[in-house]
Amino acid sequence: MSFIPKKTAKTLTKDQVEKFLIEAPDKLWLLCEANTIFKIYGTCRCDELLCLTVNDIKDLEKYIVVNLRNTKNLTT
């Protein structure tokens, strides 16, 4: 029997996540920032995250509006 090392997930520290969210330019990283926040706080399902597009996210300076399509909780 040969030893096969387990793959370990590469994770970011809390400080690294905060730095990314604060310093990454929104014009390039807004979708990824919103996705990161959703994953951390568990605000939507995986399939809802996969359906997100840049057009679903609006930066309104003080907050971000995200349009979740085809959610099981809401009908639009």
N, C-alpha and C positions, 0 to 999 in steps of 0.2 A: 504494500500500500504506500503510495507516495503522498507526501504532504503538499496540499494545495493551500496557499495562504488565502485568507478571506480578503475580499475587496473591502476597503474601508471608504466610506463616503467622505468626500472633501467638504468640510463645513466651514462657514465663516463665524468668527466671533461676533458677539453683540456689537463691539466697537467697530469692527469692519463693516457690518451691515449698516450701522448708523452713519459711518463715514461715506459709504456708497450712496445712501439715500440723500445725504446733505450735499455732497460734492459733485455727484454725477450730473452732467448737464441734461436738463429735461428734454431738450430738442432731440437728443440722441437716445436717452435712457428712460423716458417717462413710462413706457409700457413695462419695461423690466422692473422699474421701481414699484409701480402699482402691483405687479405680479408678486414681487417680493413681500410687500405689505400684506397682500391677501393670503399668501402662504403662511406667513408668520402668525397672523391673527385668525386664520381659518374662516374667513368671511365668505368663501364660495367654494363650490365643488371643483374637482379637477377638470371635468368636461366643460364647465363654465369658463375656467381659466384658458383652456385650449381654444375656445371660441373667440376670445378677446382679440380685437384688432386695435390699431392705433386710433382709428376713427371712433372707437367706443370710449375713449378716455379724453376728457377735456380738462385742461389746466386752467383754473380760474383764480390764479394767484394765491389766494388764501386757502383753497381746498381743491381737491380733484374730484370731478364727477365721472363715475364709471357706469356705463350702460351695460348691464348683464342681459344678454339675449337668451331666450329659451331656458329660463330658470324654472325649477320645479316649484319655487315658492311664490312667484309672481306671474301674473299674466298681463301682457301689454298689448 
